[in-house]
Amino acid sequence: MLVSGLAIHPVKSTAIRPVDSARVLLGGLESDRTWMVVDGEGTMVTAREAHSLFRIVADTPATDPALQRGLRLRADEMPDLLLDPPSGERVRTRLFGQQLEGVPAGREADAWLRAVLGREDVRLLWCDEPTRRSLDPEHSRPEDFTAFADGYPVTIASLASLRQLNDWIAEGAVQRGEDPPPPLPMERFRPNIVVDGDQPFAEDHWSSVVIGDVRLRAAKLNARCVMTTLDPDSLQTGKEPIRTLAKHRRVGRKTLFAVNLIPDTTGQISVGDPVEVR
C-alpha cells in the first residue's frame, strides 16, 4: 500500500491544497488548519454555512514553496492578501462546543474575508500554540494536541473504500430507478493522507500507520457531516454520500468514513511512500 495523495488546509474549510510531500508534526501536518474563520461571537465558521469558503485559496510555505513566510489568501476578483502570523492578545473561540483560543489576524484580513463571504461578522484567527488544545480523552493521551482540526490532528482515507462507496451509491440509484451519478471524488472528505489498497474499509481495524519514519496512532473512525454533501466546484448540496453512508456505514447516529490519526513521531512523508499498517 502506498501514499497516493497528501493535502493541507491552511485555513479551516478553505480550498484543499494538494502537496507532493508534507512535514508531519505532533499536532498534524505542518500548516494544516492553523487558521480559522469565526463569527462575531467567536464561533467557527465553515463551508457548512458559508459555502464560498471553498472558493478561497490559502497558502503557506508548506503548500507553496515560493512563499517565504506567513499566509497568502486568494479569491476571484480580489487582490491577494499576504499576512504574517499576528502577535496580539488571544481571544476565545468555540469549535464544536470546545473553548479554544486564537490570535486575531487584524482588520485588513477581516475586511478581505467579509468582502469575499458577503458577511460583516467574520474574523480570521491564528492558532499560535496548538499544544494548549487537548483532545478527547476517550481516544487520546494527555500529551496529544492539535490546532483547529475538527477533533484530531490527521485524517487518512482509502481509495479502495471510496470505490466501494461509489459502487453502493450507484446501486442505490439504480434501485430507485435513477441514473447512477458520477463517482464522488476523495475531495468530498478532505483527508490529509490518501492511500490505495485492495480491501475496502480495512482501515476500520488499523491500530497504527507507519509511513517512512513517521508513526501515527489510530484514534477513531471519522464521523462524517453534511459538508461532504457539498460539491466544492458547484457549491451545490445533495444527499450523497450521507444517504448511502447511513445505509452501509452507520453506527448509532454517526456515519463513518476514514480514520482519525494522532502522530507519535515526526518527519517528512511523500506521495508514493510505502505504508505499513498494524
Steps between C-alpha positions, in 0.01 A plus 500: 500500500628844403422863576305618195418852617579764761310817578529797734230753590674809646169676576231266626233430235673684215619341173696177526871542430649177360873455560763248394654484847419623847668534835317315774512668841351367822203733450438396138634584156694825503266798435188285497196682644710746697268788403123516540215734410265586786181703534429801722453275803825315444342180367670328207359560154541219248379421149198333656342842540731715283540297180720761334783419742580224251583775248777643717849366426726521804872428472798493733863400429386141569261507201686746274880504542513833314356663812765592753274549800150550630171438323375601156127518424363501147148526357347597167473874439694577818861611547729247666536552872832424671498458877763438762405302811348759733641581842209661686304373795315173472121485491264216579346293225268199487546192285222242535434627851866481606641824637827587325710810444645672195675823404299738275659555159394864493270743322649458152444124507150539639402755234633271226302202631183704541520614138545142375239338723246781495478501880583784737554289810793277403857515629817300442686339790840333517587214736826622652547203733326172408625327815240691702226287348451154643308227318212274599650294784299194395705472181828677582778545752548803728794625292313494167395829338404669173411844363158565342429156351154368582622257763833332422826598327491283184237325288585206274268358235512205262429505127382138526235612748401789274456262207273282711300803612454616142384151403242512780384844385457375142313190617266713710427728206410203278272360769317833512466504122753781457807534283818430696675827586866571422733350764571725794862618525707456813499879542150475646660357816799738525753246638864586561630163381353279228614141455411232250451134579295197406260461792223758557474623858799301619592823680219435749731253671830686490670584828794690349641623170869532417617711205879526478622605843158633603274293721138604549256347745139428399268696730150428365296469184400833349134596537391692191277806484288676240801687364581185300177563304634834372652492152820712526472605135132591464442573871172308467389254766346157449417187696819308436712363652313526831193314369708198398734514799193496726395173335835321496726678750278613785587436863248651738428847365833535320596428139862392467767545233879528547705487821633763739869466581732647764874527421734329743813609312586775253658507157451549128256292295445503123265375234620156397632406844421144612248467781520240776192439714444304817 
